[in-house]
Amino acid sequence: MKLRLFFAIMAIVCFFAILGLAGKQDYVDHVILSMSQSEYDSIRDHLLSETGSEPSESDIAQYYIDKHQE
C-alpha cells in the first residue's frame, strides 16, 4: 500500500514538473517570436561575445526581457 502511494505521488510530481517545463518553453517561444530578426541576431551576437559559447533561446529571451524592463 505504501509503495502504491509513493508511486502515485511521484507520478503527480512528475506530471506537474513536465507541465512547468512545457509552459516555460511556450513562454520562451512567445518572446522569441515577438522580437525582430535583427534584435534576435544582435542579442545572440552580444551573448556569444560575452560567454564565448552559443546562447540558448532561453538565454536570448531572458536577456530581451531584462533589457526591455529597464
PQR file of N, CA, C, O and H, with PARSE charges and radii, in Angstrom:
ATOM      1  N   MET A   1       0.821  -1.198   0.000 -0.4000 1.5000
ATOM      2  CA  MET A   1       0.000   0.000   0.000 -0.0000 2.0000
ATOM      3  C   MET A   1       0.864   1.261   0.000  0.5500 1.7000
ATOM      4  O   MET A   1       0.582   2.209  -0.732 -0.5500 1.4000
ATOM      5  N   LYS A   2       1.924   1.271   0.826 -0.4000 1.5000
ATOM      6  CA  LYS A   2       2.794   2.439   0.891 -0.0000 2.0000
ATOM      7  C   LYS A   2       3.528   2.631  -0.425  0.5500 1.7000
ATOM      8  O   LYS A   2       3.746   3.764  -0.855 -0.5500 1.4000
ATOM      9  H   LYS A   2       2.153   0.500   1.421  0.4000 1.0000
ATOM     10  N   LEU A   3       3.910   1.535  -1.068 -0.4000 1.5000
ATOM     11  CA  LEU A   3       4.617   1.621  -2.340 -0.0000 2.0000
ATOM     12  C   LEU A   3       3.702   2.202  -3.419  0.5500 1.7000
ATOM     13  O   LEU A   3       4.135   3.011  -4.240 -0.5500 1.4000
ATOM     14  H   LEU A   3       3.733   0.615  -0.719  0.4000 1.0000
ATOM     15  N   ARG A   4       2.462   1.792  -3.411 -0.4000 1.5000
ATOM     16  CA  ARG A   4       1.489   2.312  -4.377 -0.0000 2.0000
ATOM     17  C   ARG A   4       1.272   3.819  -4.177  0.5500 1.7000
ATOM     18  O   ARG A   4       1.187   4.567  -5.151 -0.5500 1.4000
ATOM     19  H   ARG A   4       2.110   1.135  -2.745  0.4000 1.0000
ATOM     20  N   LEU A   5       1.182   4.259  -2.933 -0.4000 1.5000
ATOM     21  CA  LEU A   5       1.027   5.675  -2.616 -0.0000 2.0000
ATOM     22  C   LEU A   5       2.259   6.456  -3.054  0.5500 1.7000
ATOM     23  O   LEU A   5       2.142   7.556  -3.593 -0.5500 1.4000
ATOM     24  H   LEU A   5       1.250   3.652  -2.141  0.4000 1.0000
ATOM     25  N   PHE A   6       3.428   5.891  -2.825 -0.4000 1.5000
ATOM     26  CA  PHE A   6       4.681   6.536  -3.231 -0.0000 2.0000
ATOM     27  C   PHE A   6       4.692   6.763  -4.745  0.5500 1.7000
ATOM     28  O   PHE A   6       4.996   7.863  -5.206 -0.5500 1.4000
ATOM     29  H   PHE A   6       3.522   4.997  -2.387  0.4000 1.0000
ATOM     30  N   PHE A   7       4.361   5.727  -5.512 -0.4000 1.5000
ATOM     31  CA  PHE A   7       4.367   5.862  -6.969 -0.0000 2.0000
ATOM     32  C   PHE A   7       3.299   6.839  -7.459  0.5500 1.7000
ATOM     33  O   PHE A   7       3.515   7.546  -8.443 -0.5500 1.4000
ATOM     34  H   PHE A   7       4.114   4.834  -5.137  0.4000 1.0000
ATOM     35  N   ALA A   8       2.173   6.885  -6.795 -0.4000 1.5000
ATOM     36  CA  ALA A   8       1.126   7.832  -7.167 -0.0000 2.0000
ATOM     37  C   ALA A   8       1.601   9.270  -6.936  0.5500 1.7000
ATOM     38  O   ALA A   8       1.387  10.144  -7.775 -0.5500 1.4000
ATOM     39  H   ALA A   8       1.997   6.311  -5.995  0.4000 1.0000
ATOM     40  N   ILE A   9       2.236   9.499  -5.808 -0.4000 1.5000
ATOM     41  CA  ILE A   9       2.760  10.836  -5.500 -0.0000 2.0000
ATOM     42  C   ILE A   9       3.863  11.214  -6.486  0.5500 1.7000
ATOM     43  O   ILE A   9       3.905  12.352  -6.954 -0.5500 1.4000
ATOM     44  H   ILE A   9       2.410   8.789  -5.126  0.4000 1.0000
ATOM     45  N   MET A  10       4.745  10.286  -6.805 -0.4000 1.5000
ATOM     46  CA  MET A  10       5.827  10.554  -7.758 -0.0000 2.0000
ATOM     47  C   MET A  10       5.260  10.857  -9.144  0.5500 1.7000
ATOM     48  O   MET A  10       5.781  11.724  -9.845 -0.5500 1.4000
ATOM     49  H   MET A  10       4.710   9.361  -6.425  0.4000 1.0000
ATOM     50  N   ALA A  11       4.214  10.166  -9.543 -0.4000 1.5000
ATOM     51  CA  ALA A  11       3.589  10.412 -10.845 -0.0000 2.0000
ATOM     52  C   ALA A  11       2.992  11.823 -10.895  0.5500 1.7000
ATOM     53  O   ALA A  11       3.105  12.513 -11.908 -0.5500 1.4000
ATOM     54  H   ALA A  11       3.790   9.461  -8.974  0.4000 1.0000
ATOM     55  N   ILE A  12       2.368  12.237  -9.817 -0.4000 1.5000
ATOM     56  CA  ILE A  12       1.778  13.581  -9.752 -0.0000 2.0000
ATOM     57  C   ILE A  12       2.875  14.646  -9.806  0.5500 1.7000
ATOM     58  O   ILE A  12       2.733  15.646 -10.511 -0.5500 1.4000
ATOM     59  H   ILE A  12       2.276  11.676  -8.994  0.4000 1.0000
ATOM     60  N   VAL A  13       3.954  14.440  -9.075 -0.4000 1.5000
ATOM     61  CA  VAL A  13       5.072  15.386  -9.084 -0.0000 2.0000
ATOM     62  C   VAL A  13       5.675  15.483 -10.478  0.5500 1.7000
ATOM     63  O   VAL A  13       5.935  16.584 -10.964 -0.5500 1.4000
ATOM     64  H   VAL A  13       4.069  13.628  -8.503  0.4000 1.0000
ATOM     65  N   CYS A  14       5.897  14.363 -11.114 -0.4000 1.5000
ATOM     66  CA  CYS A  14       6.457  14.353 -12.474 -0.0000 2.0000
ATOM     67  C   CYS A  14       5.519  15.047 -13.458  0.5500 1.7000
ATOM     68  O   CYS A  14       5.971  15.783 -14.335 -0.5500 1.4000
ATOM     69  H   CYS A  14       5.687  13.469 -10.719  0.4000 1.0000
ATOM     70  N   PHE A  15       4.240  14.820 -13.317 -0.4000 1.5000
ATOM     71  CA  PHE A  15       3.256  15.454 -14.190 -0.0000 2.0000
ATOM     72  C   PHE A  15       3.354  16.972 -14.113  0.5500 1.7000
ATOM     73  O   PHE A  15       3.394  17.647 -15.142 -0.5500 1.4000
ATOM     74  H   PHE A  15       3.873  14.223 -12.604  0.4000 1.0000
ATOM     75  N   PHE A  16       3.392  17.513 -12.893 -0.4000 1.5000
ATOM     76  CA  PHE A  16       3.473  18.963 -12.744 -0.0000 2.0000
ATOM     77  C   PHE A  16       4.828  19.515 -13.169  0.5500 1.7000
ATOM     78  O   PHE A  16       4.910  20.639 -13.663 -0.5500 1.4000
ATOM     79  H   PHE A  16       3.360  16.965 -12.057  0.4000 1.0000
ATOM     80  N   ALA A  17       5.882  18.746 -12.985 -0.4000 1.5000
ATOM     81  CA  ALA A  17       7.204  19.180 -13.458 -0.0000 2.0000
ATOM     82  C   ALA A  17       7.216  19.290 -14.981  0.5500 1.7000
ATOM     83  O   ALA A  17       7.761  20.248 -15.531 -0.5500 1.4000
ATOM     84  H   ALA A  17       5.816  17.833 -12.583  0.4000 1.0000
ATOM     85  N   ILE A  18       6.632  18.338 -15.646 -0.4000 1.5000
ATOM     86  CA  ILE A  18       6.564  18.364 -17.107 -0.0000 2.0000
ATOM     87  C   ILE A  18       5.697  19.537 -17.584  0.5500 1.7000
ATOM     88  O   ILE A  18       6.035  20.196 -18.568 -0.5500 1.4000
ATOM     89  H   ILE A  18       6.190  17.561 -15.199  0.4000 1.0000
ATOM     90  N   LEU A  19       4.601  19.796 -16.902 -0.4000 1.5000
ATOM     91  CA  LEU A  19       3.766  20.958 -17.250 -0.0000 2.0000
ATOM     92  C   LEU A  19       4.542  22.259 -17.094  0.5500 1.7000
ATOM     93  O   LEU A  19       4.408  23.167 -17.914 -0.5500 1.4000
ATOM     94  H   LEU A  19       4.326  19.261 -16.103  0.4000 1.0000
ATOM     95  N   GLY A  20       5.344  22.351 -16.053 -0.4000 1.5000
ATOM     96  CA  GLY A  20       6.155  23.547 -15.833 -0.0000 2.0000
ATOM     97  C   GLY A  20       7.172  23.752 -16.937  0.5500 1.7000
ATOM     98  O   GLY A  20       7.360  24.870 -17.415 -0.5500 1.4000
ATOM     99  H   GLY A  20       5.453  21.614 -15.387  0.4000 1.0000
ATOM    100  N   LEU A  21       7.832  22.670 -17.346 -0.4000 1.5000
ATOM    101  CA  LEU A  21       8.812  22.771 -18.430 -0.0000 2.0000
ATOM    102  C   LEU A  21       8.146  23.161 -19.741  0.5500 1.7000
ATOM    103  O   LEU A  21       8.683  23.979 -20.487 -0.5500 1.4000
ATOM    104  H   LEU A  21       7.679  21.761 -16.957  0.4000 1.0000
ATOM    105  N   ALA A  22       6.997  22.592 -20.026 -0.4000 1.5000
ATOM    106  CA  ALA A  22       6.278  22.926 -21.265 -0.0000 2.0000
ATOM    107  C   ALA A  22       5.831  24.379 -21.250  0.5500 1.7000
ATOM    108  O   ALA A  22       5.905  25.062 -22.271 -0.5500 1.4000
ATOM    109  H   ALA A  22       6.561  21.928 -19.420  0.4000 1.0000
ATOM    110  N   GLY A  23       5.375  24.848 -20.116 -0.4000 1.5000
ATOM    111  CA  GLY A  23       4.951  26.240 -20.002 -0.0000 2.0000
ATOM    112  C   GLY A  23       6.103  27.207 -20.195  0.5500 1.7000
ATOM    113  O   GLY A  23       5.942  28.247 -20.834 -0.5500 1.4000
ATOM    114  H   GLY A  23       5.315  24.292 -19.286  0.4000 1.0000
ATOM    115  N   LYS A  24       7.256  26.878 -19.652 -0.4000 1.5000
ATOM    116  CA  LYS A  24       8.442  27.727 -19.821 -0.0000 2.0000
ATOM    117  C   LYS A  24       8.842  27.780 -21.285  0.5500 1.7000
ATOM    118  O   LYS A  24       9.184  28.848 -21.792 -0.5500 1.4000
ATOM    119  H   LYS A  24       7.388  26.034 -19.133  0.4000 1.0000
ATOM    120  N   GLN A  25       8.806  26.654 -21.966 -0.4000 1.5000
ATOM    121  CA  GLN A  25       9.181  26.626 -23.377 -0.0000 2.0000
ATOM    122  C   GLN A  25       8.201  27.440 -24.220  0.5500 1.7000
ATOM    123  O   GLN A  25       8.615  28.135 -25.148 -0.5500 1.4000
ATOM    124  H   GLN A  25       8.528  25.786 -21.554  0.4000 1.0000
ATOM    125  N   ASP A  26       6.925  27.361 -23.911 -0.4000 1.5000
ATOM    126  CA  ASP A  26       5.931  28.175 -24.621 -0.0000 2.0000
ATOM    127  C   ASP A  26       6.202  29.662 -24.424  0.5500 1.7000
ATOM    128  O   ASP A  26       6.086  30.452 -25.361 -0.5500 1.4000
ATOM    129  H   ASP A  26       6.589  26.797 -23.157  0.4000 1.0000
ATOM    130  N   TYR A  27       6.560  30.036 -23.209 -0.4000 1.5000
ATOM    131  CA  TYR A  27       6.866  31.438 -22.900 -0.0000 2.0000
ATOM    132  C   TYR A  27       8.090  31.907 -23.683  0.5500 1.7000
ATOM    133  O   TYR A  27       8.081  32.990 -24.268 -0.5500 1.4000
ATOM    134  H   TYR A  27       6.654  29.395 -22.447  0.4000 1.0000
ATOM    135  N   VAL A  28       9.142  31.087 -23.690 -0.4000 1.5000
ATOM    136  CA  VAL A  28      10.356  31.425 -24.432 -0.0000 2.0000
ATOM    137  C   VAL A  28      10.032  31.568 -25.915  0.5500 1.7000
ATOM    138  O   VAL A  28      10.481  32.520 -26.553 -0.5500 1.4000
ATOM    139  H   VAL A  28       9.149  30.208 -23.215  0.4000 1.0000
ATOM    140  N   ASP A  29       9.270  30.648 -26.466 -0.4000 1.5000
ATOM    141  CA  ASP A  29       8.889  30.718 -27.877 -0.0000 2.0000
ATOM    142  C   ASP A  29       8.116  32.003 -28.171  0.5500 1.7000
ATOM    143  O   ASP A  29       8.345  32.644 -29.197 -0.5500 1.4000
ATOM    144  H   ASP A  29       8.906  29.874 -25.948  0.4000 1.0000
ATOM    145  N   HIS A  30       7.213  32.377 -27.287 -0.4000 1.5000
ATOM    146  CA  HIS A  30       6.424  33.596 -27.481 -0.0000 2.0000
ATOM    147  C   HIS A  30       7.331  34.829 -27.495  0.5500 1.7000
ATOM    148  O   HIS A  30       7.168  35.707 -28.342 -0.5500 1.4000
ATOM    149  H   HIS A  30       7.027  31.856 -26.454  0.4000 1.0000
ATOM    150  N   VAL A  31       8.277  34.898 -26.569 -0.4000 1.5000
ATOM    151  CA  VAL A  31       9.188  36.038 -26.504 -0.0000 2.0000
ATOM    152  C   VAL A  31      10.059  36.097 -27.760  0.5500 1.7000
ATOM    153  O   VAL A  31      10.232  37.167 -28.342 -0.5500 1.4000
ATOM    154  H   VAL A  31       8.409  34.184 -25.881  0.4000 1.0000
ATOM    155  N   ILE A  32      10.602  34.964 -28.175 -0.4000 1.5000
ATOM    156  CA  ILE A  32      11.464  34.920 -29.363 -0.0000 2.0000
ATOM    157  C   ILE A  32      10.676  35.362 -30.599  0.5500 1.7000
ATOM    158  O   ILE A  32      11.195  36.119 -31.419 -0.5500 1.4000
ATOM    159  H   ILE A  32      10.462  34.094 -27.702  0.4000 1.0000
ATOM    160  N   LEU A  33       9.448  34.906 -30.740 -0.4000 1.5000
ATOM    161  CA  LEU A  33       8.651  35.260 -31.915 -0.0000 2.0000
ATOM    162  C   LEU A  33       8.198  36.719 -31.910  0.5500 1.7000
ATOM    163  O   LEU A  33       7.849  37.264 -32.958 -0.5500 1.4000
ATOM    164  H   LEU A  33       9.027  34.292 -30.073  0.4000 1.0000
ATOM    165  N   SER A  34       8.203  37.355 -30.733 -0.4000 1.5000
ATOM    166  CA  SER A  34       7.761  38.746 -30.657 -0.0000 2.0000
ATOM    167  C   SER A  34       8.866  39.735 -31.020  0.5500 1.7000
ATOM    168  O   SER A  34       8.582  40.914 -31.233 -0.5500 1.4000
ATOM    169  H   SER A  34       8.487  36.913 -29.882  0.4000 1.0000
ATOM    170  N   MET A  35      10.111  39.288 -31.095 -0.4000 1.5000
ATOM    171  CA  MET A  35      11.194  40.220 -31.430 -0.0000 2.0000
ATOM    172  C   MET A  35      11.539  40.117 -32.919  0.5500 1.7000
ATOM    173  O   MET A  35      11.286  39.106 -33.575 -0.5500 1.4000
ATOM    174  H   MET A  35      10.342  38.330 -30.922  0.4000 1.0000
ATOM    175  N   SER A  36      12.119  41.190 -33.415 -0.4000 1.5000
ATOM    176  CA  SER A  36      12.510  41.199 -34.823 -0.0000 2.0000
ATOM    177  C   SER A  36      13.761  40.331 -35.022  0.5500 1.7000
ATOM    178  O   SER A  36      14.476  40.020 -34.070 -0.5500 1.4000
ATOM    179  H   SER A  36      12.325  42.011 -32.882  0.4000 1.0000
ATOM    180  N   GLN A  37      14.000  39.957 -36.259 -0.4000 1.5000
ATOM    181  CA  GLN A  37      15.172  39.134 -36.572 -0.0000 2.0000
ATOM    182  C   GLN A  37      16.462  39.884 -36.256  0.5500 1.7000
ATOM    183  O   GLN A  37      17.427  39.285 -35.782 -0.5500 1.4000
ATOM    184  H   GLN A  37      13.419  40.210 -37.032  0.4000 1.0000
ATOM    185  N   SER A  38      16.483  41.183 -36.515 -0.4000 1.5000
ATOM    186  CA  SER A  38      17.703  41.954 -36.233 -0.0000 2.0000
ATOM    187  C   SER A  38      17.961  42.043 -34.729  0.5500 1.7000
ATOM    188  O   SER A  38      19.109  41.984 -34.291 -0.5500 1.4000
ATOM    189  H   SER A  38      15.699  41.669 -36.900  0.4000 1.0000
ATOM    190  N   GLU A  39      16.887  42.188 -33.934 -0.4000 1.5000
ATOM    191  CA  GLU A  39      17.053  42.190 -32.472 -0.0000 2.0000
ATOM    192  C   GLU A  39      17.576  40.837 -31.985  0.5500 1.7000
ATOM    193  O   GLU A  39      18.480  40.771 -31.153 -0.5500 1.4000
ATOM    194  H   GLU A  39      15.954  42.236 -34.290  0.4000 1.0000
ATOM    195  N   TYR A  40      17.001  39.777 -32.510 -0.4000 1.5000
ATOM    196  CA  TYR A  40      17.430  38.425 -32.137 -0.0000 2.0000
ATOM    197  C   TYR A  40      18.910  38.238 -32.454  0.5500 1.7000
ATOM    198  O   TYR A  40      19.674  37.757 -31.617 -0.5500 1.4000
ATOM    199  H   TYR A  40      16.266  39.831 -33.186  0.4000 1.0000
ATOM    200  N   ASP A  41      19.313  38.620 -33.671 -0.4000 1.5000
ATOM    201  CA  ASP A  41      20.709  38.464 -34.080 -0.0000 2.0000
ATOM    202  C   ASP A  41      21.645  39.306 -33.225  0.5500 1.7000
ATOM    203  O   ASP A  41      22.728  38.857 -32.851 -0.5500 1.4000
ATOM    204  H   ASP A  41      18.692  39.011 -34.351  0.4000 1.0000
ATOM    205  N   SER A  42      21.225  40.522 -32.919 -0.4000 1.5000
ATOM    206  CA  SER A  42      22.037  41.409 -32.093 -0.0000 2.0000
ATOM    207  C   SER A  42      22.242  40.837 -30.688  0.5500 1.7000
ATOM    208  O   SER A  42      23.362  40.825 -30.177 -0.5500 1.4000
ATOM    209  H   SER A  42      20.345  40.887 -33.223  0.4000 1.0000
ATOM    210  N   ILE A  43      21.171  40.369 -30.073 -0.4000 1.5000
ATOM    211  CA  ILE A  43      21.264  39.783 -28.729 -0.0000 2.0000
ATOM    212  C   ILE A  43      22.106  38.513 -28.765  0.5500 1.7000
ATOM    213  O   ILE A  43      22.941  38.292 -27.888 -0.5500 1.4000
ATOM    214  H   ILE A  43      20.261  40.378 -30.488  0.4000 1.0000
ATOM    215  N   ARG A  44      21.886  37.683 -29.776 -0.4000 1.5000
ATOM    216  CA  ARG A  44      22.654  36.441 -29.909 -0.0000 2.0000
ATOM    217  C   ARG A  44      24.146  36.747 -30.039  0.5500 1.7000
ATOM    218  O   ARG A  44      24.969  36.110 -29.381 -0.5500 1.4000
ATOM    219  H   ARG A  44      21.208  37.863 -30.488  0.4000 1.0000
ATOM    220  N   ASP A  45      24.498  37.718 -30.885 -0.4000 1.5000
ATOM    221  CA  ASP A  45      25.902  38.083 -31.063 -0.0000 2.0000
ATOM    222  C   ASP A  45      26.495  38.652 -29.783  0.5500 1.7000
ATOM    223  O   ASP A  45      27.640  38.358 -29.441 -0.5500 1.4000
ATOM    224  H   ASP A  45      23.830  38.235 -31.420  0.4000 1.0000
ATOM    225  N   HIS A  46      25.709  39.475 -29.069 -0.4000 1.5000
ATOM    226  CA  HIS A  46      26.187  40.051 -27.807 -0.0000 2.0000
ATOM    227  C   HIS A  46      26.474  38.957 -26.775  0.5500 1.7000
ATOM    228  O   HIS A  46      27.533  38.946 -26.149 -0.5500 1.4000
ATOM    229  H   HIS A  46      24.779  39.714 -29.347  0.4000 1.0000
ATOM    230  N   LEU A  47      25.523  38.042 -26.608 -0.4000 1.5000
ATOM    231  CA  LEU A  47      25.711  36.957 -25.637 -0.0000 2.0000
ATOM    232  C   LEU A  47      26.839  36.020 -26.059  0.5500 1.7000
ATOM    233  O   LEU A  47      27.571  35.507 -25.213 -0.5500 1.4000
ATOM    234  H   LEU A  47      24.663  38.050 -27.117  0.4000 1.0000
ATOM    235  N   LEU A  48      26.978  35.798 -27.352 -0.4000 1.5000
ATOM    236  CA  LEU A  48      28.056  34.946 -27.863 -0.0000 2.0000
ATOM    237  C   LEU A  48      29.413  35.559 -27.546  0.5500 1.7000
ATOM    238  O   LEU A  48      30.337  34.849 -27.149 -0.5500 1.4000
ATOM    239  H   LEU A  48      26.384  36.215 -28.040  0.4000 1.0000
ATOM    240  N   SER A  49      29.540  36.872 -27.719 -0.4000 1.5000
ATOM    241  CA  SER A  49      30.821  37.530 -27.424 -0.0000 2.0000
ATOM    242  C   SER A  49      31.098  37.578 -25.927  0.5500 1.7000
ATOM    243  O   SER A  49      32.256  37.539 -25.512 -0.5500 1.4000
ATOM    244  H   SER A  49      28.790  37.448 -28.041  0.4000 1.0000
ATOM    245  N   GLU A  50      30.039  37.662 -25.101 -0.4000 1.5000
ATOM    246  CA  GLU A  50      30.217  37.683 -23.641 -0.0000 2.0000
ATOM    247  C   GLU A  50      30.636  36.323 -23.095  0.5500 1.7000
ATOM    248  O   GLU A  50      31.543  36.236 -22.266 -0.5500 1.4000
ATOM    249  H   GLU A  50      29.098  37.693 -25.438  0.4000 1.0000
ATOM    250  N   THR A  51      29.986  35.276 -23.552 -0.4000 1.5000
ATOM    251  CA  THR A  51      30.202  33.956 -22.957 -0.0000 2.0000
ATOM    252  C   THR A  51      31.172  33.092 -23.747  0.5500 1.7000
ATOM    253  O   THR A  51      31.796  32.192 -23.184 -0.5500 1.4000
ATOM    254  H   THR A  51      29.250  35.347 -24.225  0.4000 1.0000
ATOM    255  N   GLY A  52      31.307  33.348 -25.032 -0.4000 1.5000
ATOM    256  CA  GLY A  52      32.178  32.524 -25.860 -0.0000 2.0000
ATOM    257  C   GLY A  52      31.525  31.238 -26.325  0.5500 1.7000
ATOM    258  O   GLY A  52      32.163  30.418 -26.985 -0.5500 1.4000
ATOM    259  H   GLY A  52      30.800  34.079 -25.489  0.4000 1.0000
ATOM    260  N   SER A  53      30.256  31.055 -25.985 -0.4000 1.5000
ATOM    261  CA  SER A  53      29.532  29.868 -26.443 -0.0000 2.0000
ATOM    262  C   SER A  53      28.159  30.286 -26.952  0.5500 1.7000
ATOM    263  O   SER A  53      27.657  31.359 -26.618 -0.5500 1.4000
ATOM    264  H   SER A  53      29.737  31.721 -25.449  0.4000 1.0000
ATOM    265  N   GLU A  54      27.571  29.432 -27.754 -0.4000 1.5000
ATOM    266  CA  GLU A  54      26.278  29.718 -28.358 -0.0000 2.0000
ATOM    267  C   GLU A  54      25.196  29.832 -27.276  0.5500 1.7000
ATOM    268  O   GLU A  54      24.997  28.887 -26.513 -0.5500 1.4000
ATOM    269  H   GLU A  54      27.979  28.560 -28.025  0.4000 1.0000
ATOM    270  N   PRO A  55      24.498  30.967 -27.197 -0.5600 1.5000
ATOM    271  CA  PRO A  55      23.446  31.101 -26.183  0.2800 2.0000
ATOM    272  C   PRO A  55      22.207  30.291 -26.563  0.5500 1.7000
ATOM    273  O   PRO A  55      21.907  30.105 -27.742 -0.5500 1.4000
ATOM    274  N   SER A  56      21.506  29.820 -25.556 -0.4000 1.5000
ATOM    275  CA  SER A  56      20.251  29.101 -25.804 -0.0000 2.0000
ATOM    276  C   SER A  56      19.141  30.110 -26.085  0.5500 1.7000
ATOM    277  O   SER A  56      19.291  31.301 -25.812 -0.5500 1.4000
ATOM    278  H   SER A  56      21.749  29.971 -24.598  0.4000 1.0000
ATOM    279  N   GLU A  57      18.045  29.634 -26.623 -0.4000 1.5000
ATOM    280  CA  GLU A  57      16.915  30.532 -26.852 -0.0000 2.0000
ATOM    281  C   GLU A  57      16.378  31.075 -25.534  0.5500 1.7000
ATOM    282  O   GLU A  57      15.880  32.199 -25.473 -0.5500 1.4000
ATOM    283  H   GLU A  57      17.923  28.667 -26.844  0.4000 1.0000
ATOM    284  N   SER A  58      16.480  30.277 -24.490 -0.4000 1.5000
ATOM    285  CA  SER A  58      16.067  30.728 -23.163 -0.0000 2.0000
ATOM    286  C   SER A  58      16.938  31.898 -22.700  0.5500 1.7000
ATOM    287  O   SER A  58      16.424  32.860 -22.130 -0.5500 1.4000
ATOM    288  H   SER A  58      16.884  29.364 -24.539  0.4000 1.0000
ATOM    289  N   ASP A  59      18.249  31.824 -22.939 -0.4000 1.5000
ATOM    290  CA  ASP A  59      19.163  32.915 -22.586 -0.0000 2.0000
ATOM    291  C   ASP A  59      18.816  34.182 -23.366  0.5500 1.7000
ATOM    292  O   ASP A  59      18.792  35.278 -22.807 -0.5500 1.4000
ATOM    293  H   ASP A  59      18.667  31.042 -23.402  0.4000 1.0000
ATOM    294  N   ILE A  60      18.551  34.021 -24.651 -0.4000 1.5000
ATOM    295  CA  ILE A  60      18.211  35.159 -25.503 -0.0000 2.0000
ATOM    296  C   ILE A  60      16.907  35.798 -25.038  0.5500 1.7000
ATOM    297  O   ILE A  60      16.814  37.021 -24.944 -0.5500 1.4000
ATOM    298  H   ILE A  60      18.570  33.130 -25.105  0.4000 1.0000
ATOM    299  N   ALA A  61      15.907  34.983 -24.750 -0.4000 1.5000
ATOM    300  CA  ALA A  61      14.622  35.501 -24.284 -0.0000 2.0000
ATOM    301  C   ALA A  61      14.778  36.225 -22.948  0.5500 1.7000
ATOM    302  O   ALA A  61      14.188  37.288 -22.752 -0.5500 1.4000
ATOM    303  H   ALA A  61      15.982  33.989 -24.826  0.4000 1.0000
ATOM    304  N   GLN A  62      15.557  35.670 -22.034 -0.4000 1.5000
ATOM    305  CA  GLN A  62      15.755  36.298 -20.730 -0.0000 2.0000
ATOM    306  C   GLN A  62      16.470  37.633 -20.865  0.5500 1.7000
ATOM    307  O   GLN A  62      16.115  38.595 -20.184 -0.5500 1.4000
ATOM    308  H   GLN A  62      16.036  34.806 -22.193  0.4000 1.0000
ATOM    309  N   TYR A  63      17.472  37.705 -21.733 -0.4000 1.5000
ATOM    310  CA  TYR A  63      18.186  38.957 -21.974 -0.0000 2.0000
ATOM    311  C   TYR A  63      17.231  39.996 -22.550  0.5500 1.7000
ATOM    312  O   TYR A  63      17.242  41.150 -22.123 -0.5500 1.4000
ATOM    313  H   TYR A  63      17.761  36.924 -22.286  0.4000 1.0000
ATOM    314  N   TYR A  64      16.415  39.603 -23.505 -0.4000 1.5000
ATOM    315  CA  TYR A  64      15.440  40.504 -24.128 -0.0000 2.0000
ATOM    316  C   TYR A  64      14.468  41.048 -23.087  0.5500 1.7000
ATOM    317  O   TYR A  64      14.189  42.247 -23.069 -0.5500 1.4000
ATOM    318  H   TYR A  64      16.406  38.665 -23.853  0.4000 1.0000
ATOM    319  N   ILE A  65      13.959  40.195 -22.235 -0.4000 1.5000
ATOM    320  CA  ILE A  65      13.020  40.613 -21.188 -0.0000 2.0000
ATOM    321  C   ILE A  65      13.699  41.569 -20.218  0.5500 1.7000
ATOM    322  O   ILE A  65      13.143  42.612 -19.875 -0.5500 1.4000
ATOM    323  H   ILE A  65      14.185  39.221 -22.249  0.4000 1.0000
ATOM    324  N   ASP A  66      14.909  41.211 -19.774 -0.4000 1.5000
ATOM    325  CA  ASP A  66      15.637  42.074 -18.836 -0.0000 2.0000
ATOM    326  C   ASP A  66      15.918  43.443 -19.453  0.5500 1.7000
ATOM    327  O   ASP A  66      15.798  44.467 -18.779 -0.5500 1.4000
ATOM    328  H   ASP A  66      15.361  40.364 -20.053  0.4000 1.0000
ATOM    329  N   LYS A  67      16.289  43.461 -20.725 -0.4000 1.5000
ATOM    330  CA  LYS A  67      16.612  44.716 -21.406 -0.0000 2.0000
ATOM    331  C   LYS A  67      15.379  45.596 -21.565  0.5500 1.7000
ATOM    332  O   LYS A  67      15.491  46.819 -21.488 -0.5500 1.4000
ATOM    333  H   LYS A  67      16.386  42.630 -21.272  0.4000 1.0000
ATOM    334  N   HIS A  68      14.227  45.017 -21.781 -0.4000 1.5000
ATOM    335  CA  HIS A  68      13.008  45.803 -22.004 -0.0000 2.0000
ATOM    336  C   HIS A  68      12.279  46.183 -20.716  0.5500 1.7000
ATOM    337  O   HIS A  68      11.312  46.944 -20.755 -0.5500 1.4000
ATOM    338  H   HIS A  68      14.136  44.023 -21.843  0.4000 1.0000
ATOM    339  N   GLN A  69      12.727  45.667 -19.591 -0.4000 1.5000
ATOM    340  CA  GLN A  69      12.102  46.052 -18.317 -0.0000 2.0000
ATOM    341  C   GLN A  69      12.816  47.224 -17.673  0.5500 1.7000
ATOM    342  O   GLN A  69      12.346  47.770 -16.675 -0.5500 1.4000
ATOM    343  H   GLN A  69      13.512  45.049 -19.560  0.4000 1.0000
ATOM    344  N   GLU A  70      13.939  47.611 -18.233 -0.4000 1.5000
ATOM    345  CA  GLU A  70      14.692  48.751 -17.656 -0.0000 2.0000
ATOM    346  C   GLU A  70      14.033  50.063 -17.938  0.5500 1.7000
ATOM    347  O   GLU A  70      14.536  51.108 -17.525 -0.5500 1.4000
ATOM    348  H   GLU A  70      14.321  47.168 -19.044  0.4000 1.0000
TER
END
